Amino acid sequence: MEIGLRTVPLQLVVGSENRCNDFDNLFTPFSERNHQRWLRISDMFIKGEYVPAVELIQVGQSYFVRDGHHRISVARALGIKFIDAKVTIYQLSEKALQTDNVFVQQWQLQAVEIQ
């Protein structure tokens, strides 16, 4: 269920929907190919330019990045505590909560059963 734009504490952003091979668990890029984009986004933050909201998936009290990994990475590096995000909530069914159908491994959202 999409709930729209929210301000989210960065400390609650704990993983990725699909990019854990590109960023570590603190959202530091692994490869040099991400470096130039990271620097461009950093300049935007530092200059106070418009930075689009990231897209997050909320599961319980935790958030996983759908879109905006570089923006999360830069915001963390700059010590920013909150970020604007378009949030989608995944409601887990009782069945999912009682089985191994839902799990988080290596900071990546692997599978979710939506109620």
MARTORKOL-755494 format. One line per 8 residues: for each residue x, y, z of C-alpha. Coordinates in pm, 1 decimal. Last residue first. Example, Ala and Ser with C-alpha at 12.3 -4.5 7.8 and 13.67 -1.06 7.14 Angstrom:
2
1367.0 -106.0 714.0  1230.0 -450.0 780.0
***
This chain:
115
-159.5 -956.3 266.6  164.7 -930.1 76.0  410.2 -1218.1 96.0  757.3 -1074.9 78.4  1074.0 -1220.4 -57.3  1439.8 -1127.5 -67.2  1468.3 -781.1 85.4  1842.4 -735.8 76.9
2067.1 -648.6 371.4  2270.1 -967.5 332.4  1958.6 -1174.3 401.6  1618.7 -1049.8 506.9  1351.9 -1313.6 531.0  987.0 -1365.9 460.5  851.3 -1705.4 358.8  1031.6 -1863.0 656.3
706.8 -1923.3 839.4  495.6 -1763.4 1113.7  520.1 -1404.0 989.6  434.2 -1505.3 635.1  126.8 -1696.7 751.3  15.0 -1402.3 965.4  24.4 -1186.8 653.3  283.4 -917.8 603.5
174.8 -569.3 507.8  427.8 -410.9 274.5  415.6 -35.1 309.9  514.2 186.5 16.4  688.0 510.7 102.0  781.8 802.2 -121.4  1074.5 939.9 71.2  1211.3 1261.0 215.0
1529.5 1202.7 411.9  1621.5 1240.5 778.0  1947.0 1241.8 979.1  2190.5 1403.3 734.7  2546.3 1329.5 841.3  2698.9 1405.8 501.8  2797.9 1041.9 447.3  2447.1 927.0 537.0
2288.8 1172.3 290.4  2534.3 1064.1 18.9  2453.9 695.0 58.5  2077.9 751.0 77.6  2091.7 966.8 -238.1  2305.2 701.7 -411.5  2056.4 427.4 -320.5  1760.5 629.4 -443.8
1508.1 376.5 -572.8  1364.8 69.1 -397.8  1551.0 122.1 -73.0  1439.2 -89.9 221.7  1284.8 54.6 537.0  1244.5 -97.4 881.7  970.1 -43.7 1142.5  748.8 -323.0 1009.6
837.0 -360.3 642.7  849.9 -17.9 478.1  950.9 -0.8 113.2  1134.4 315.2 15.6  1147.3 544.2 -287.3  1385.1 840.8 -261.0  1261.1 1197.8 -282.8  1418.4 1413.2 -552.0
1713.4 1635.8 -460.5  1658.5 2005.4 -529.6  1977.9 2203.8 -489.9  2120.0 2300.1 -152.0  2472.8 2330.1 -290.3  2595.5 2053.2 -58.5  2308.0 1818.2 -145.2  2346.4 1870.9 -521.3
2724.9 1835.9 -498.4  2681.3 1501.9 -320.6  2449.8 1387.0 -599.1  2716.3 1462.6 -860.2  2984.3 1292.5 -645.9  2776.9 973.9 -605.2  2715.5 964.6 -980.9  3089.2 982.1 -1040.0
3160.6 709.6 -781.3  2907.5 448.6 -895.8  3142.8 309.0 -1162.1  3418.1 302.6 -898.3  3259.2 3.8 -729.1  3136.5 -96.1 -384.5  2924.1 210.3 -311.0  2881.7 289.3 61.1
2521.0 226.7 159.5  2596.9 140.6 524.4  2513.4 -227.1 457.7  2742.1 -226.5 153.4  2634.5 -97.8 -187.3  2633.0 -234.9 -545.0  2563.4 -604.9 -481.0  2293.3 -506.3 -231.5
2101.0 -335.7 -513.1  1754.1 -497.9 -531.8  1516.2 -420.9 -247.9  1788.1 -266.4 -39.7  1864.9 -249.3 327.1  1850.5 -88.8 668.6  1685.6 250.4 629.3  1573.6 308.3 990.0
1887.3 510.5 1073.3  1798.6 742.3 784.7  1496.0 872.8 976.0  1207.9 902.3 727.2  1019.3 1213.2 615.4  709.0 1096.2 433.3  564.3 1127.1 82.2  297.5 880.5 -18.5
123.8 596.6 162.1  152.0 330.8 -109.0  0.0 0.0 0.0
***
